[in-house]
Amino acid sequence: MKKEFKTKLENHDWYYDYSDDYRVWENGRLEFSNLSAMHDKLKSPFSMVELRQWAYDMVLEKFEEDKPGEFYRKGASQKCITPSKRQNLLTLARFQEIEDWLNG
């Protein structure tokens, strides 16, 4: 069941809530509800926030701080995207804990 959970986490539209299309929003809400049920059934030691960060590879060591509190992916050629905040990034060790749990 963890393998299925991992795949669903990776493929989930984590930004469905921003959609103007009701069908996209409704499908995303339903999918998130199913993910939450799986999360509870598996007794995940990780929060859904951490799992979203894992799914997007939001690893602190893969980012660099451009200005105080503004993190961008290393090697990003453009800074026209919104920077990430430190609290929205996982350490590599935490990322690996999640990866190990999902693969275990």
C-alpha positions as CSV (number, residue, x, y, z in Angstrom):
1,M,0.0,0.0,0.0
2,K,3.0,2.4,0.6
3,K,4.0,2.0,-3.0
4,E,0.6,3.1,-4.2
5,F,0.6,6.0,-1.6
6,K,4.0,7.1,-2.9
7,T,2.8,7.1,-6.5
8,K,-0.3,9.1,-5.6
9,L,1.7,11.6,-3.6
10,E,4.0,12.1,-6.6
11,N,1.2,12.5,-9.0
12,H,-1.2,14.6,-6.9
13,D,-2.0,18.2,-8.1
14,W,-1.0,19.9,-4.8
15,Y,-2.2,23.2,-6.1
16,Y,-5.7,22.1,-7.1
17,D,-7.1,24.6,-4.6
18,Y,-6.0,27.5,-6.8
19,S,-7.9,26.3,-9.9
20,D,-10.7,28.3,-11.4
21,D,-12.1,25.2,-12.9
22,Y,-14.6,23.6,-10.6
23,R,-14.0,20.1,-12.0
24,V,-10.2,20.4,-11.4
25,W,-10.9,21.7,-7.9
26,E,-13.4,18.9,-7.1
27,N,-11.1,16.2,-8.4
28,G,-8.2,17.6,-6.4
29,R,-10.3,17.8,-3.3
30,L,-11.5,14.2,-3.7
31,E,-8.0,13.0,-4.4
32,F,-6.6,14.8,-1.4
33,S,-9.3,13.3,0.8
34,N,-8.3,9.8,-0.4
35,L,-4.6,10.6,0.2
36,S,-5.5,11.8,3.7
37,A,-7.4,8.5,4.4
38,M,-4.4,6.5,3.2
39,H,-2.1,8.7,5.3
40,D,-4.2,7.8,8.4
41,K,-4.5,4.1,7.5
42,L,-0.8,3.8,7.1
43,K,-0.2,5.7,10.3
44,S,2.4,7.9,8.5
45,P,4.9,9.5,10.9
46,F,5.1,12.4,8.5
47,S,2.6,15.3,8.1
48,M,0.9,15.9,4.7
49,V,2.9,19.1,4.5
50,E,6.2,17.2,4.7
51,L,4.9,14.7,2.2
52,R,4.1,17.5,-0.2
53,Q,7.6,19.0,0.3
54,W,9.0,15.5,-0.4
55,A,6.9,15.2,-3.6
56,Y,8.2,18.5,-4.9
57,D,11.8,17.6,-3.9
58,M,11.9,20.7,-1.7
59,V,15.3,19.8,-0.1
60,L,17.2,22.6,1.7
61,E,20.5,21.4,0.4
62,K,19.3,21.8,-3.2
63,F,18.5,25.5,-2.6
64,E,20.6,28.5,-1.9
65,E,19.7,31.6,0.0
66,D,19.8,34.6,-2.3
67,K,18.6,37.2,0.2
68,P,17.8,36.6,3.9
69,G,14.9,34.2,4.0
70,E,14.6,33.8,0.2
71,F,15.7,30.4,-1.1
72,Y,16.0,29.5,-4.8
73,R,17.0,26.2,-6.4
74,K,20.7,26.0,-6.9
75,G,21.6,26.9,-10.5
76,A,18.3,28.5,-11.3
77,S,18.9,30.9,-14.1
78,Q,16.0,33.2,-13.4
79,K,14.7,34.7,-10.2
80,C,11.2,35.6,-11.6
81,I,9.6,32.9,-9.5
82,T,8.6,33.3,-5.9
83,P,11.3,32.3,-3.5
84,S,10.8,29.5,-1.0
85,K,11.0,30.2,2.7
86,R,13.2,28.0,5.0
87,Q,10.1,26.5,6.7
88,N,8.9,25.2,3.4
89,L,12.1,23.1,2.8
90,L,13.1,19.7,4.2
91,T,16.6,18.8,5.2
92,L,18.2,16.1,3.1
93,A,18.1,13.8,6.2
94,R,14.3,14.3,6.7
95,F,13.7,13.8,2.9
96,Q,15.6,10.5,3.2
97,E,13.6,9.4,6.2
98,I,10.4,9.9,4.2
99,E,11.9,8.1,1.2
100,D,13.0,5.2,3.3
101,W,9.6,5.0,5.0
102,L,7.7,5.1,1.7
103,N,10.0,2.4,0.2
104,G,10.0,0.2,3.3
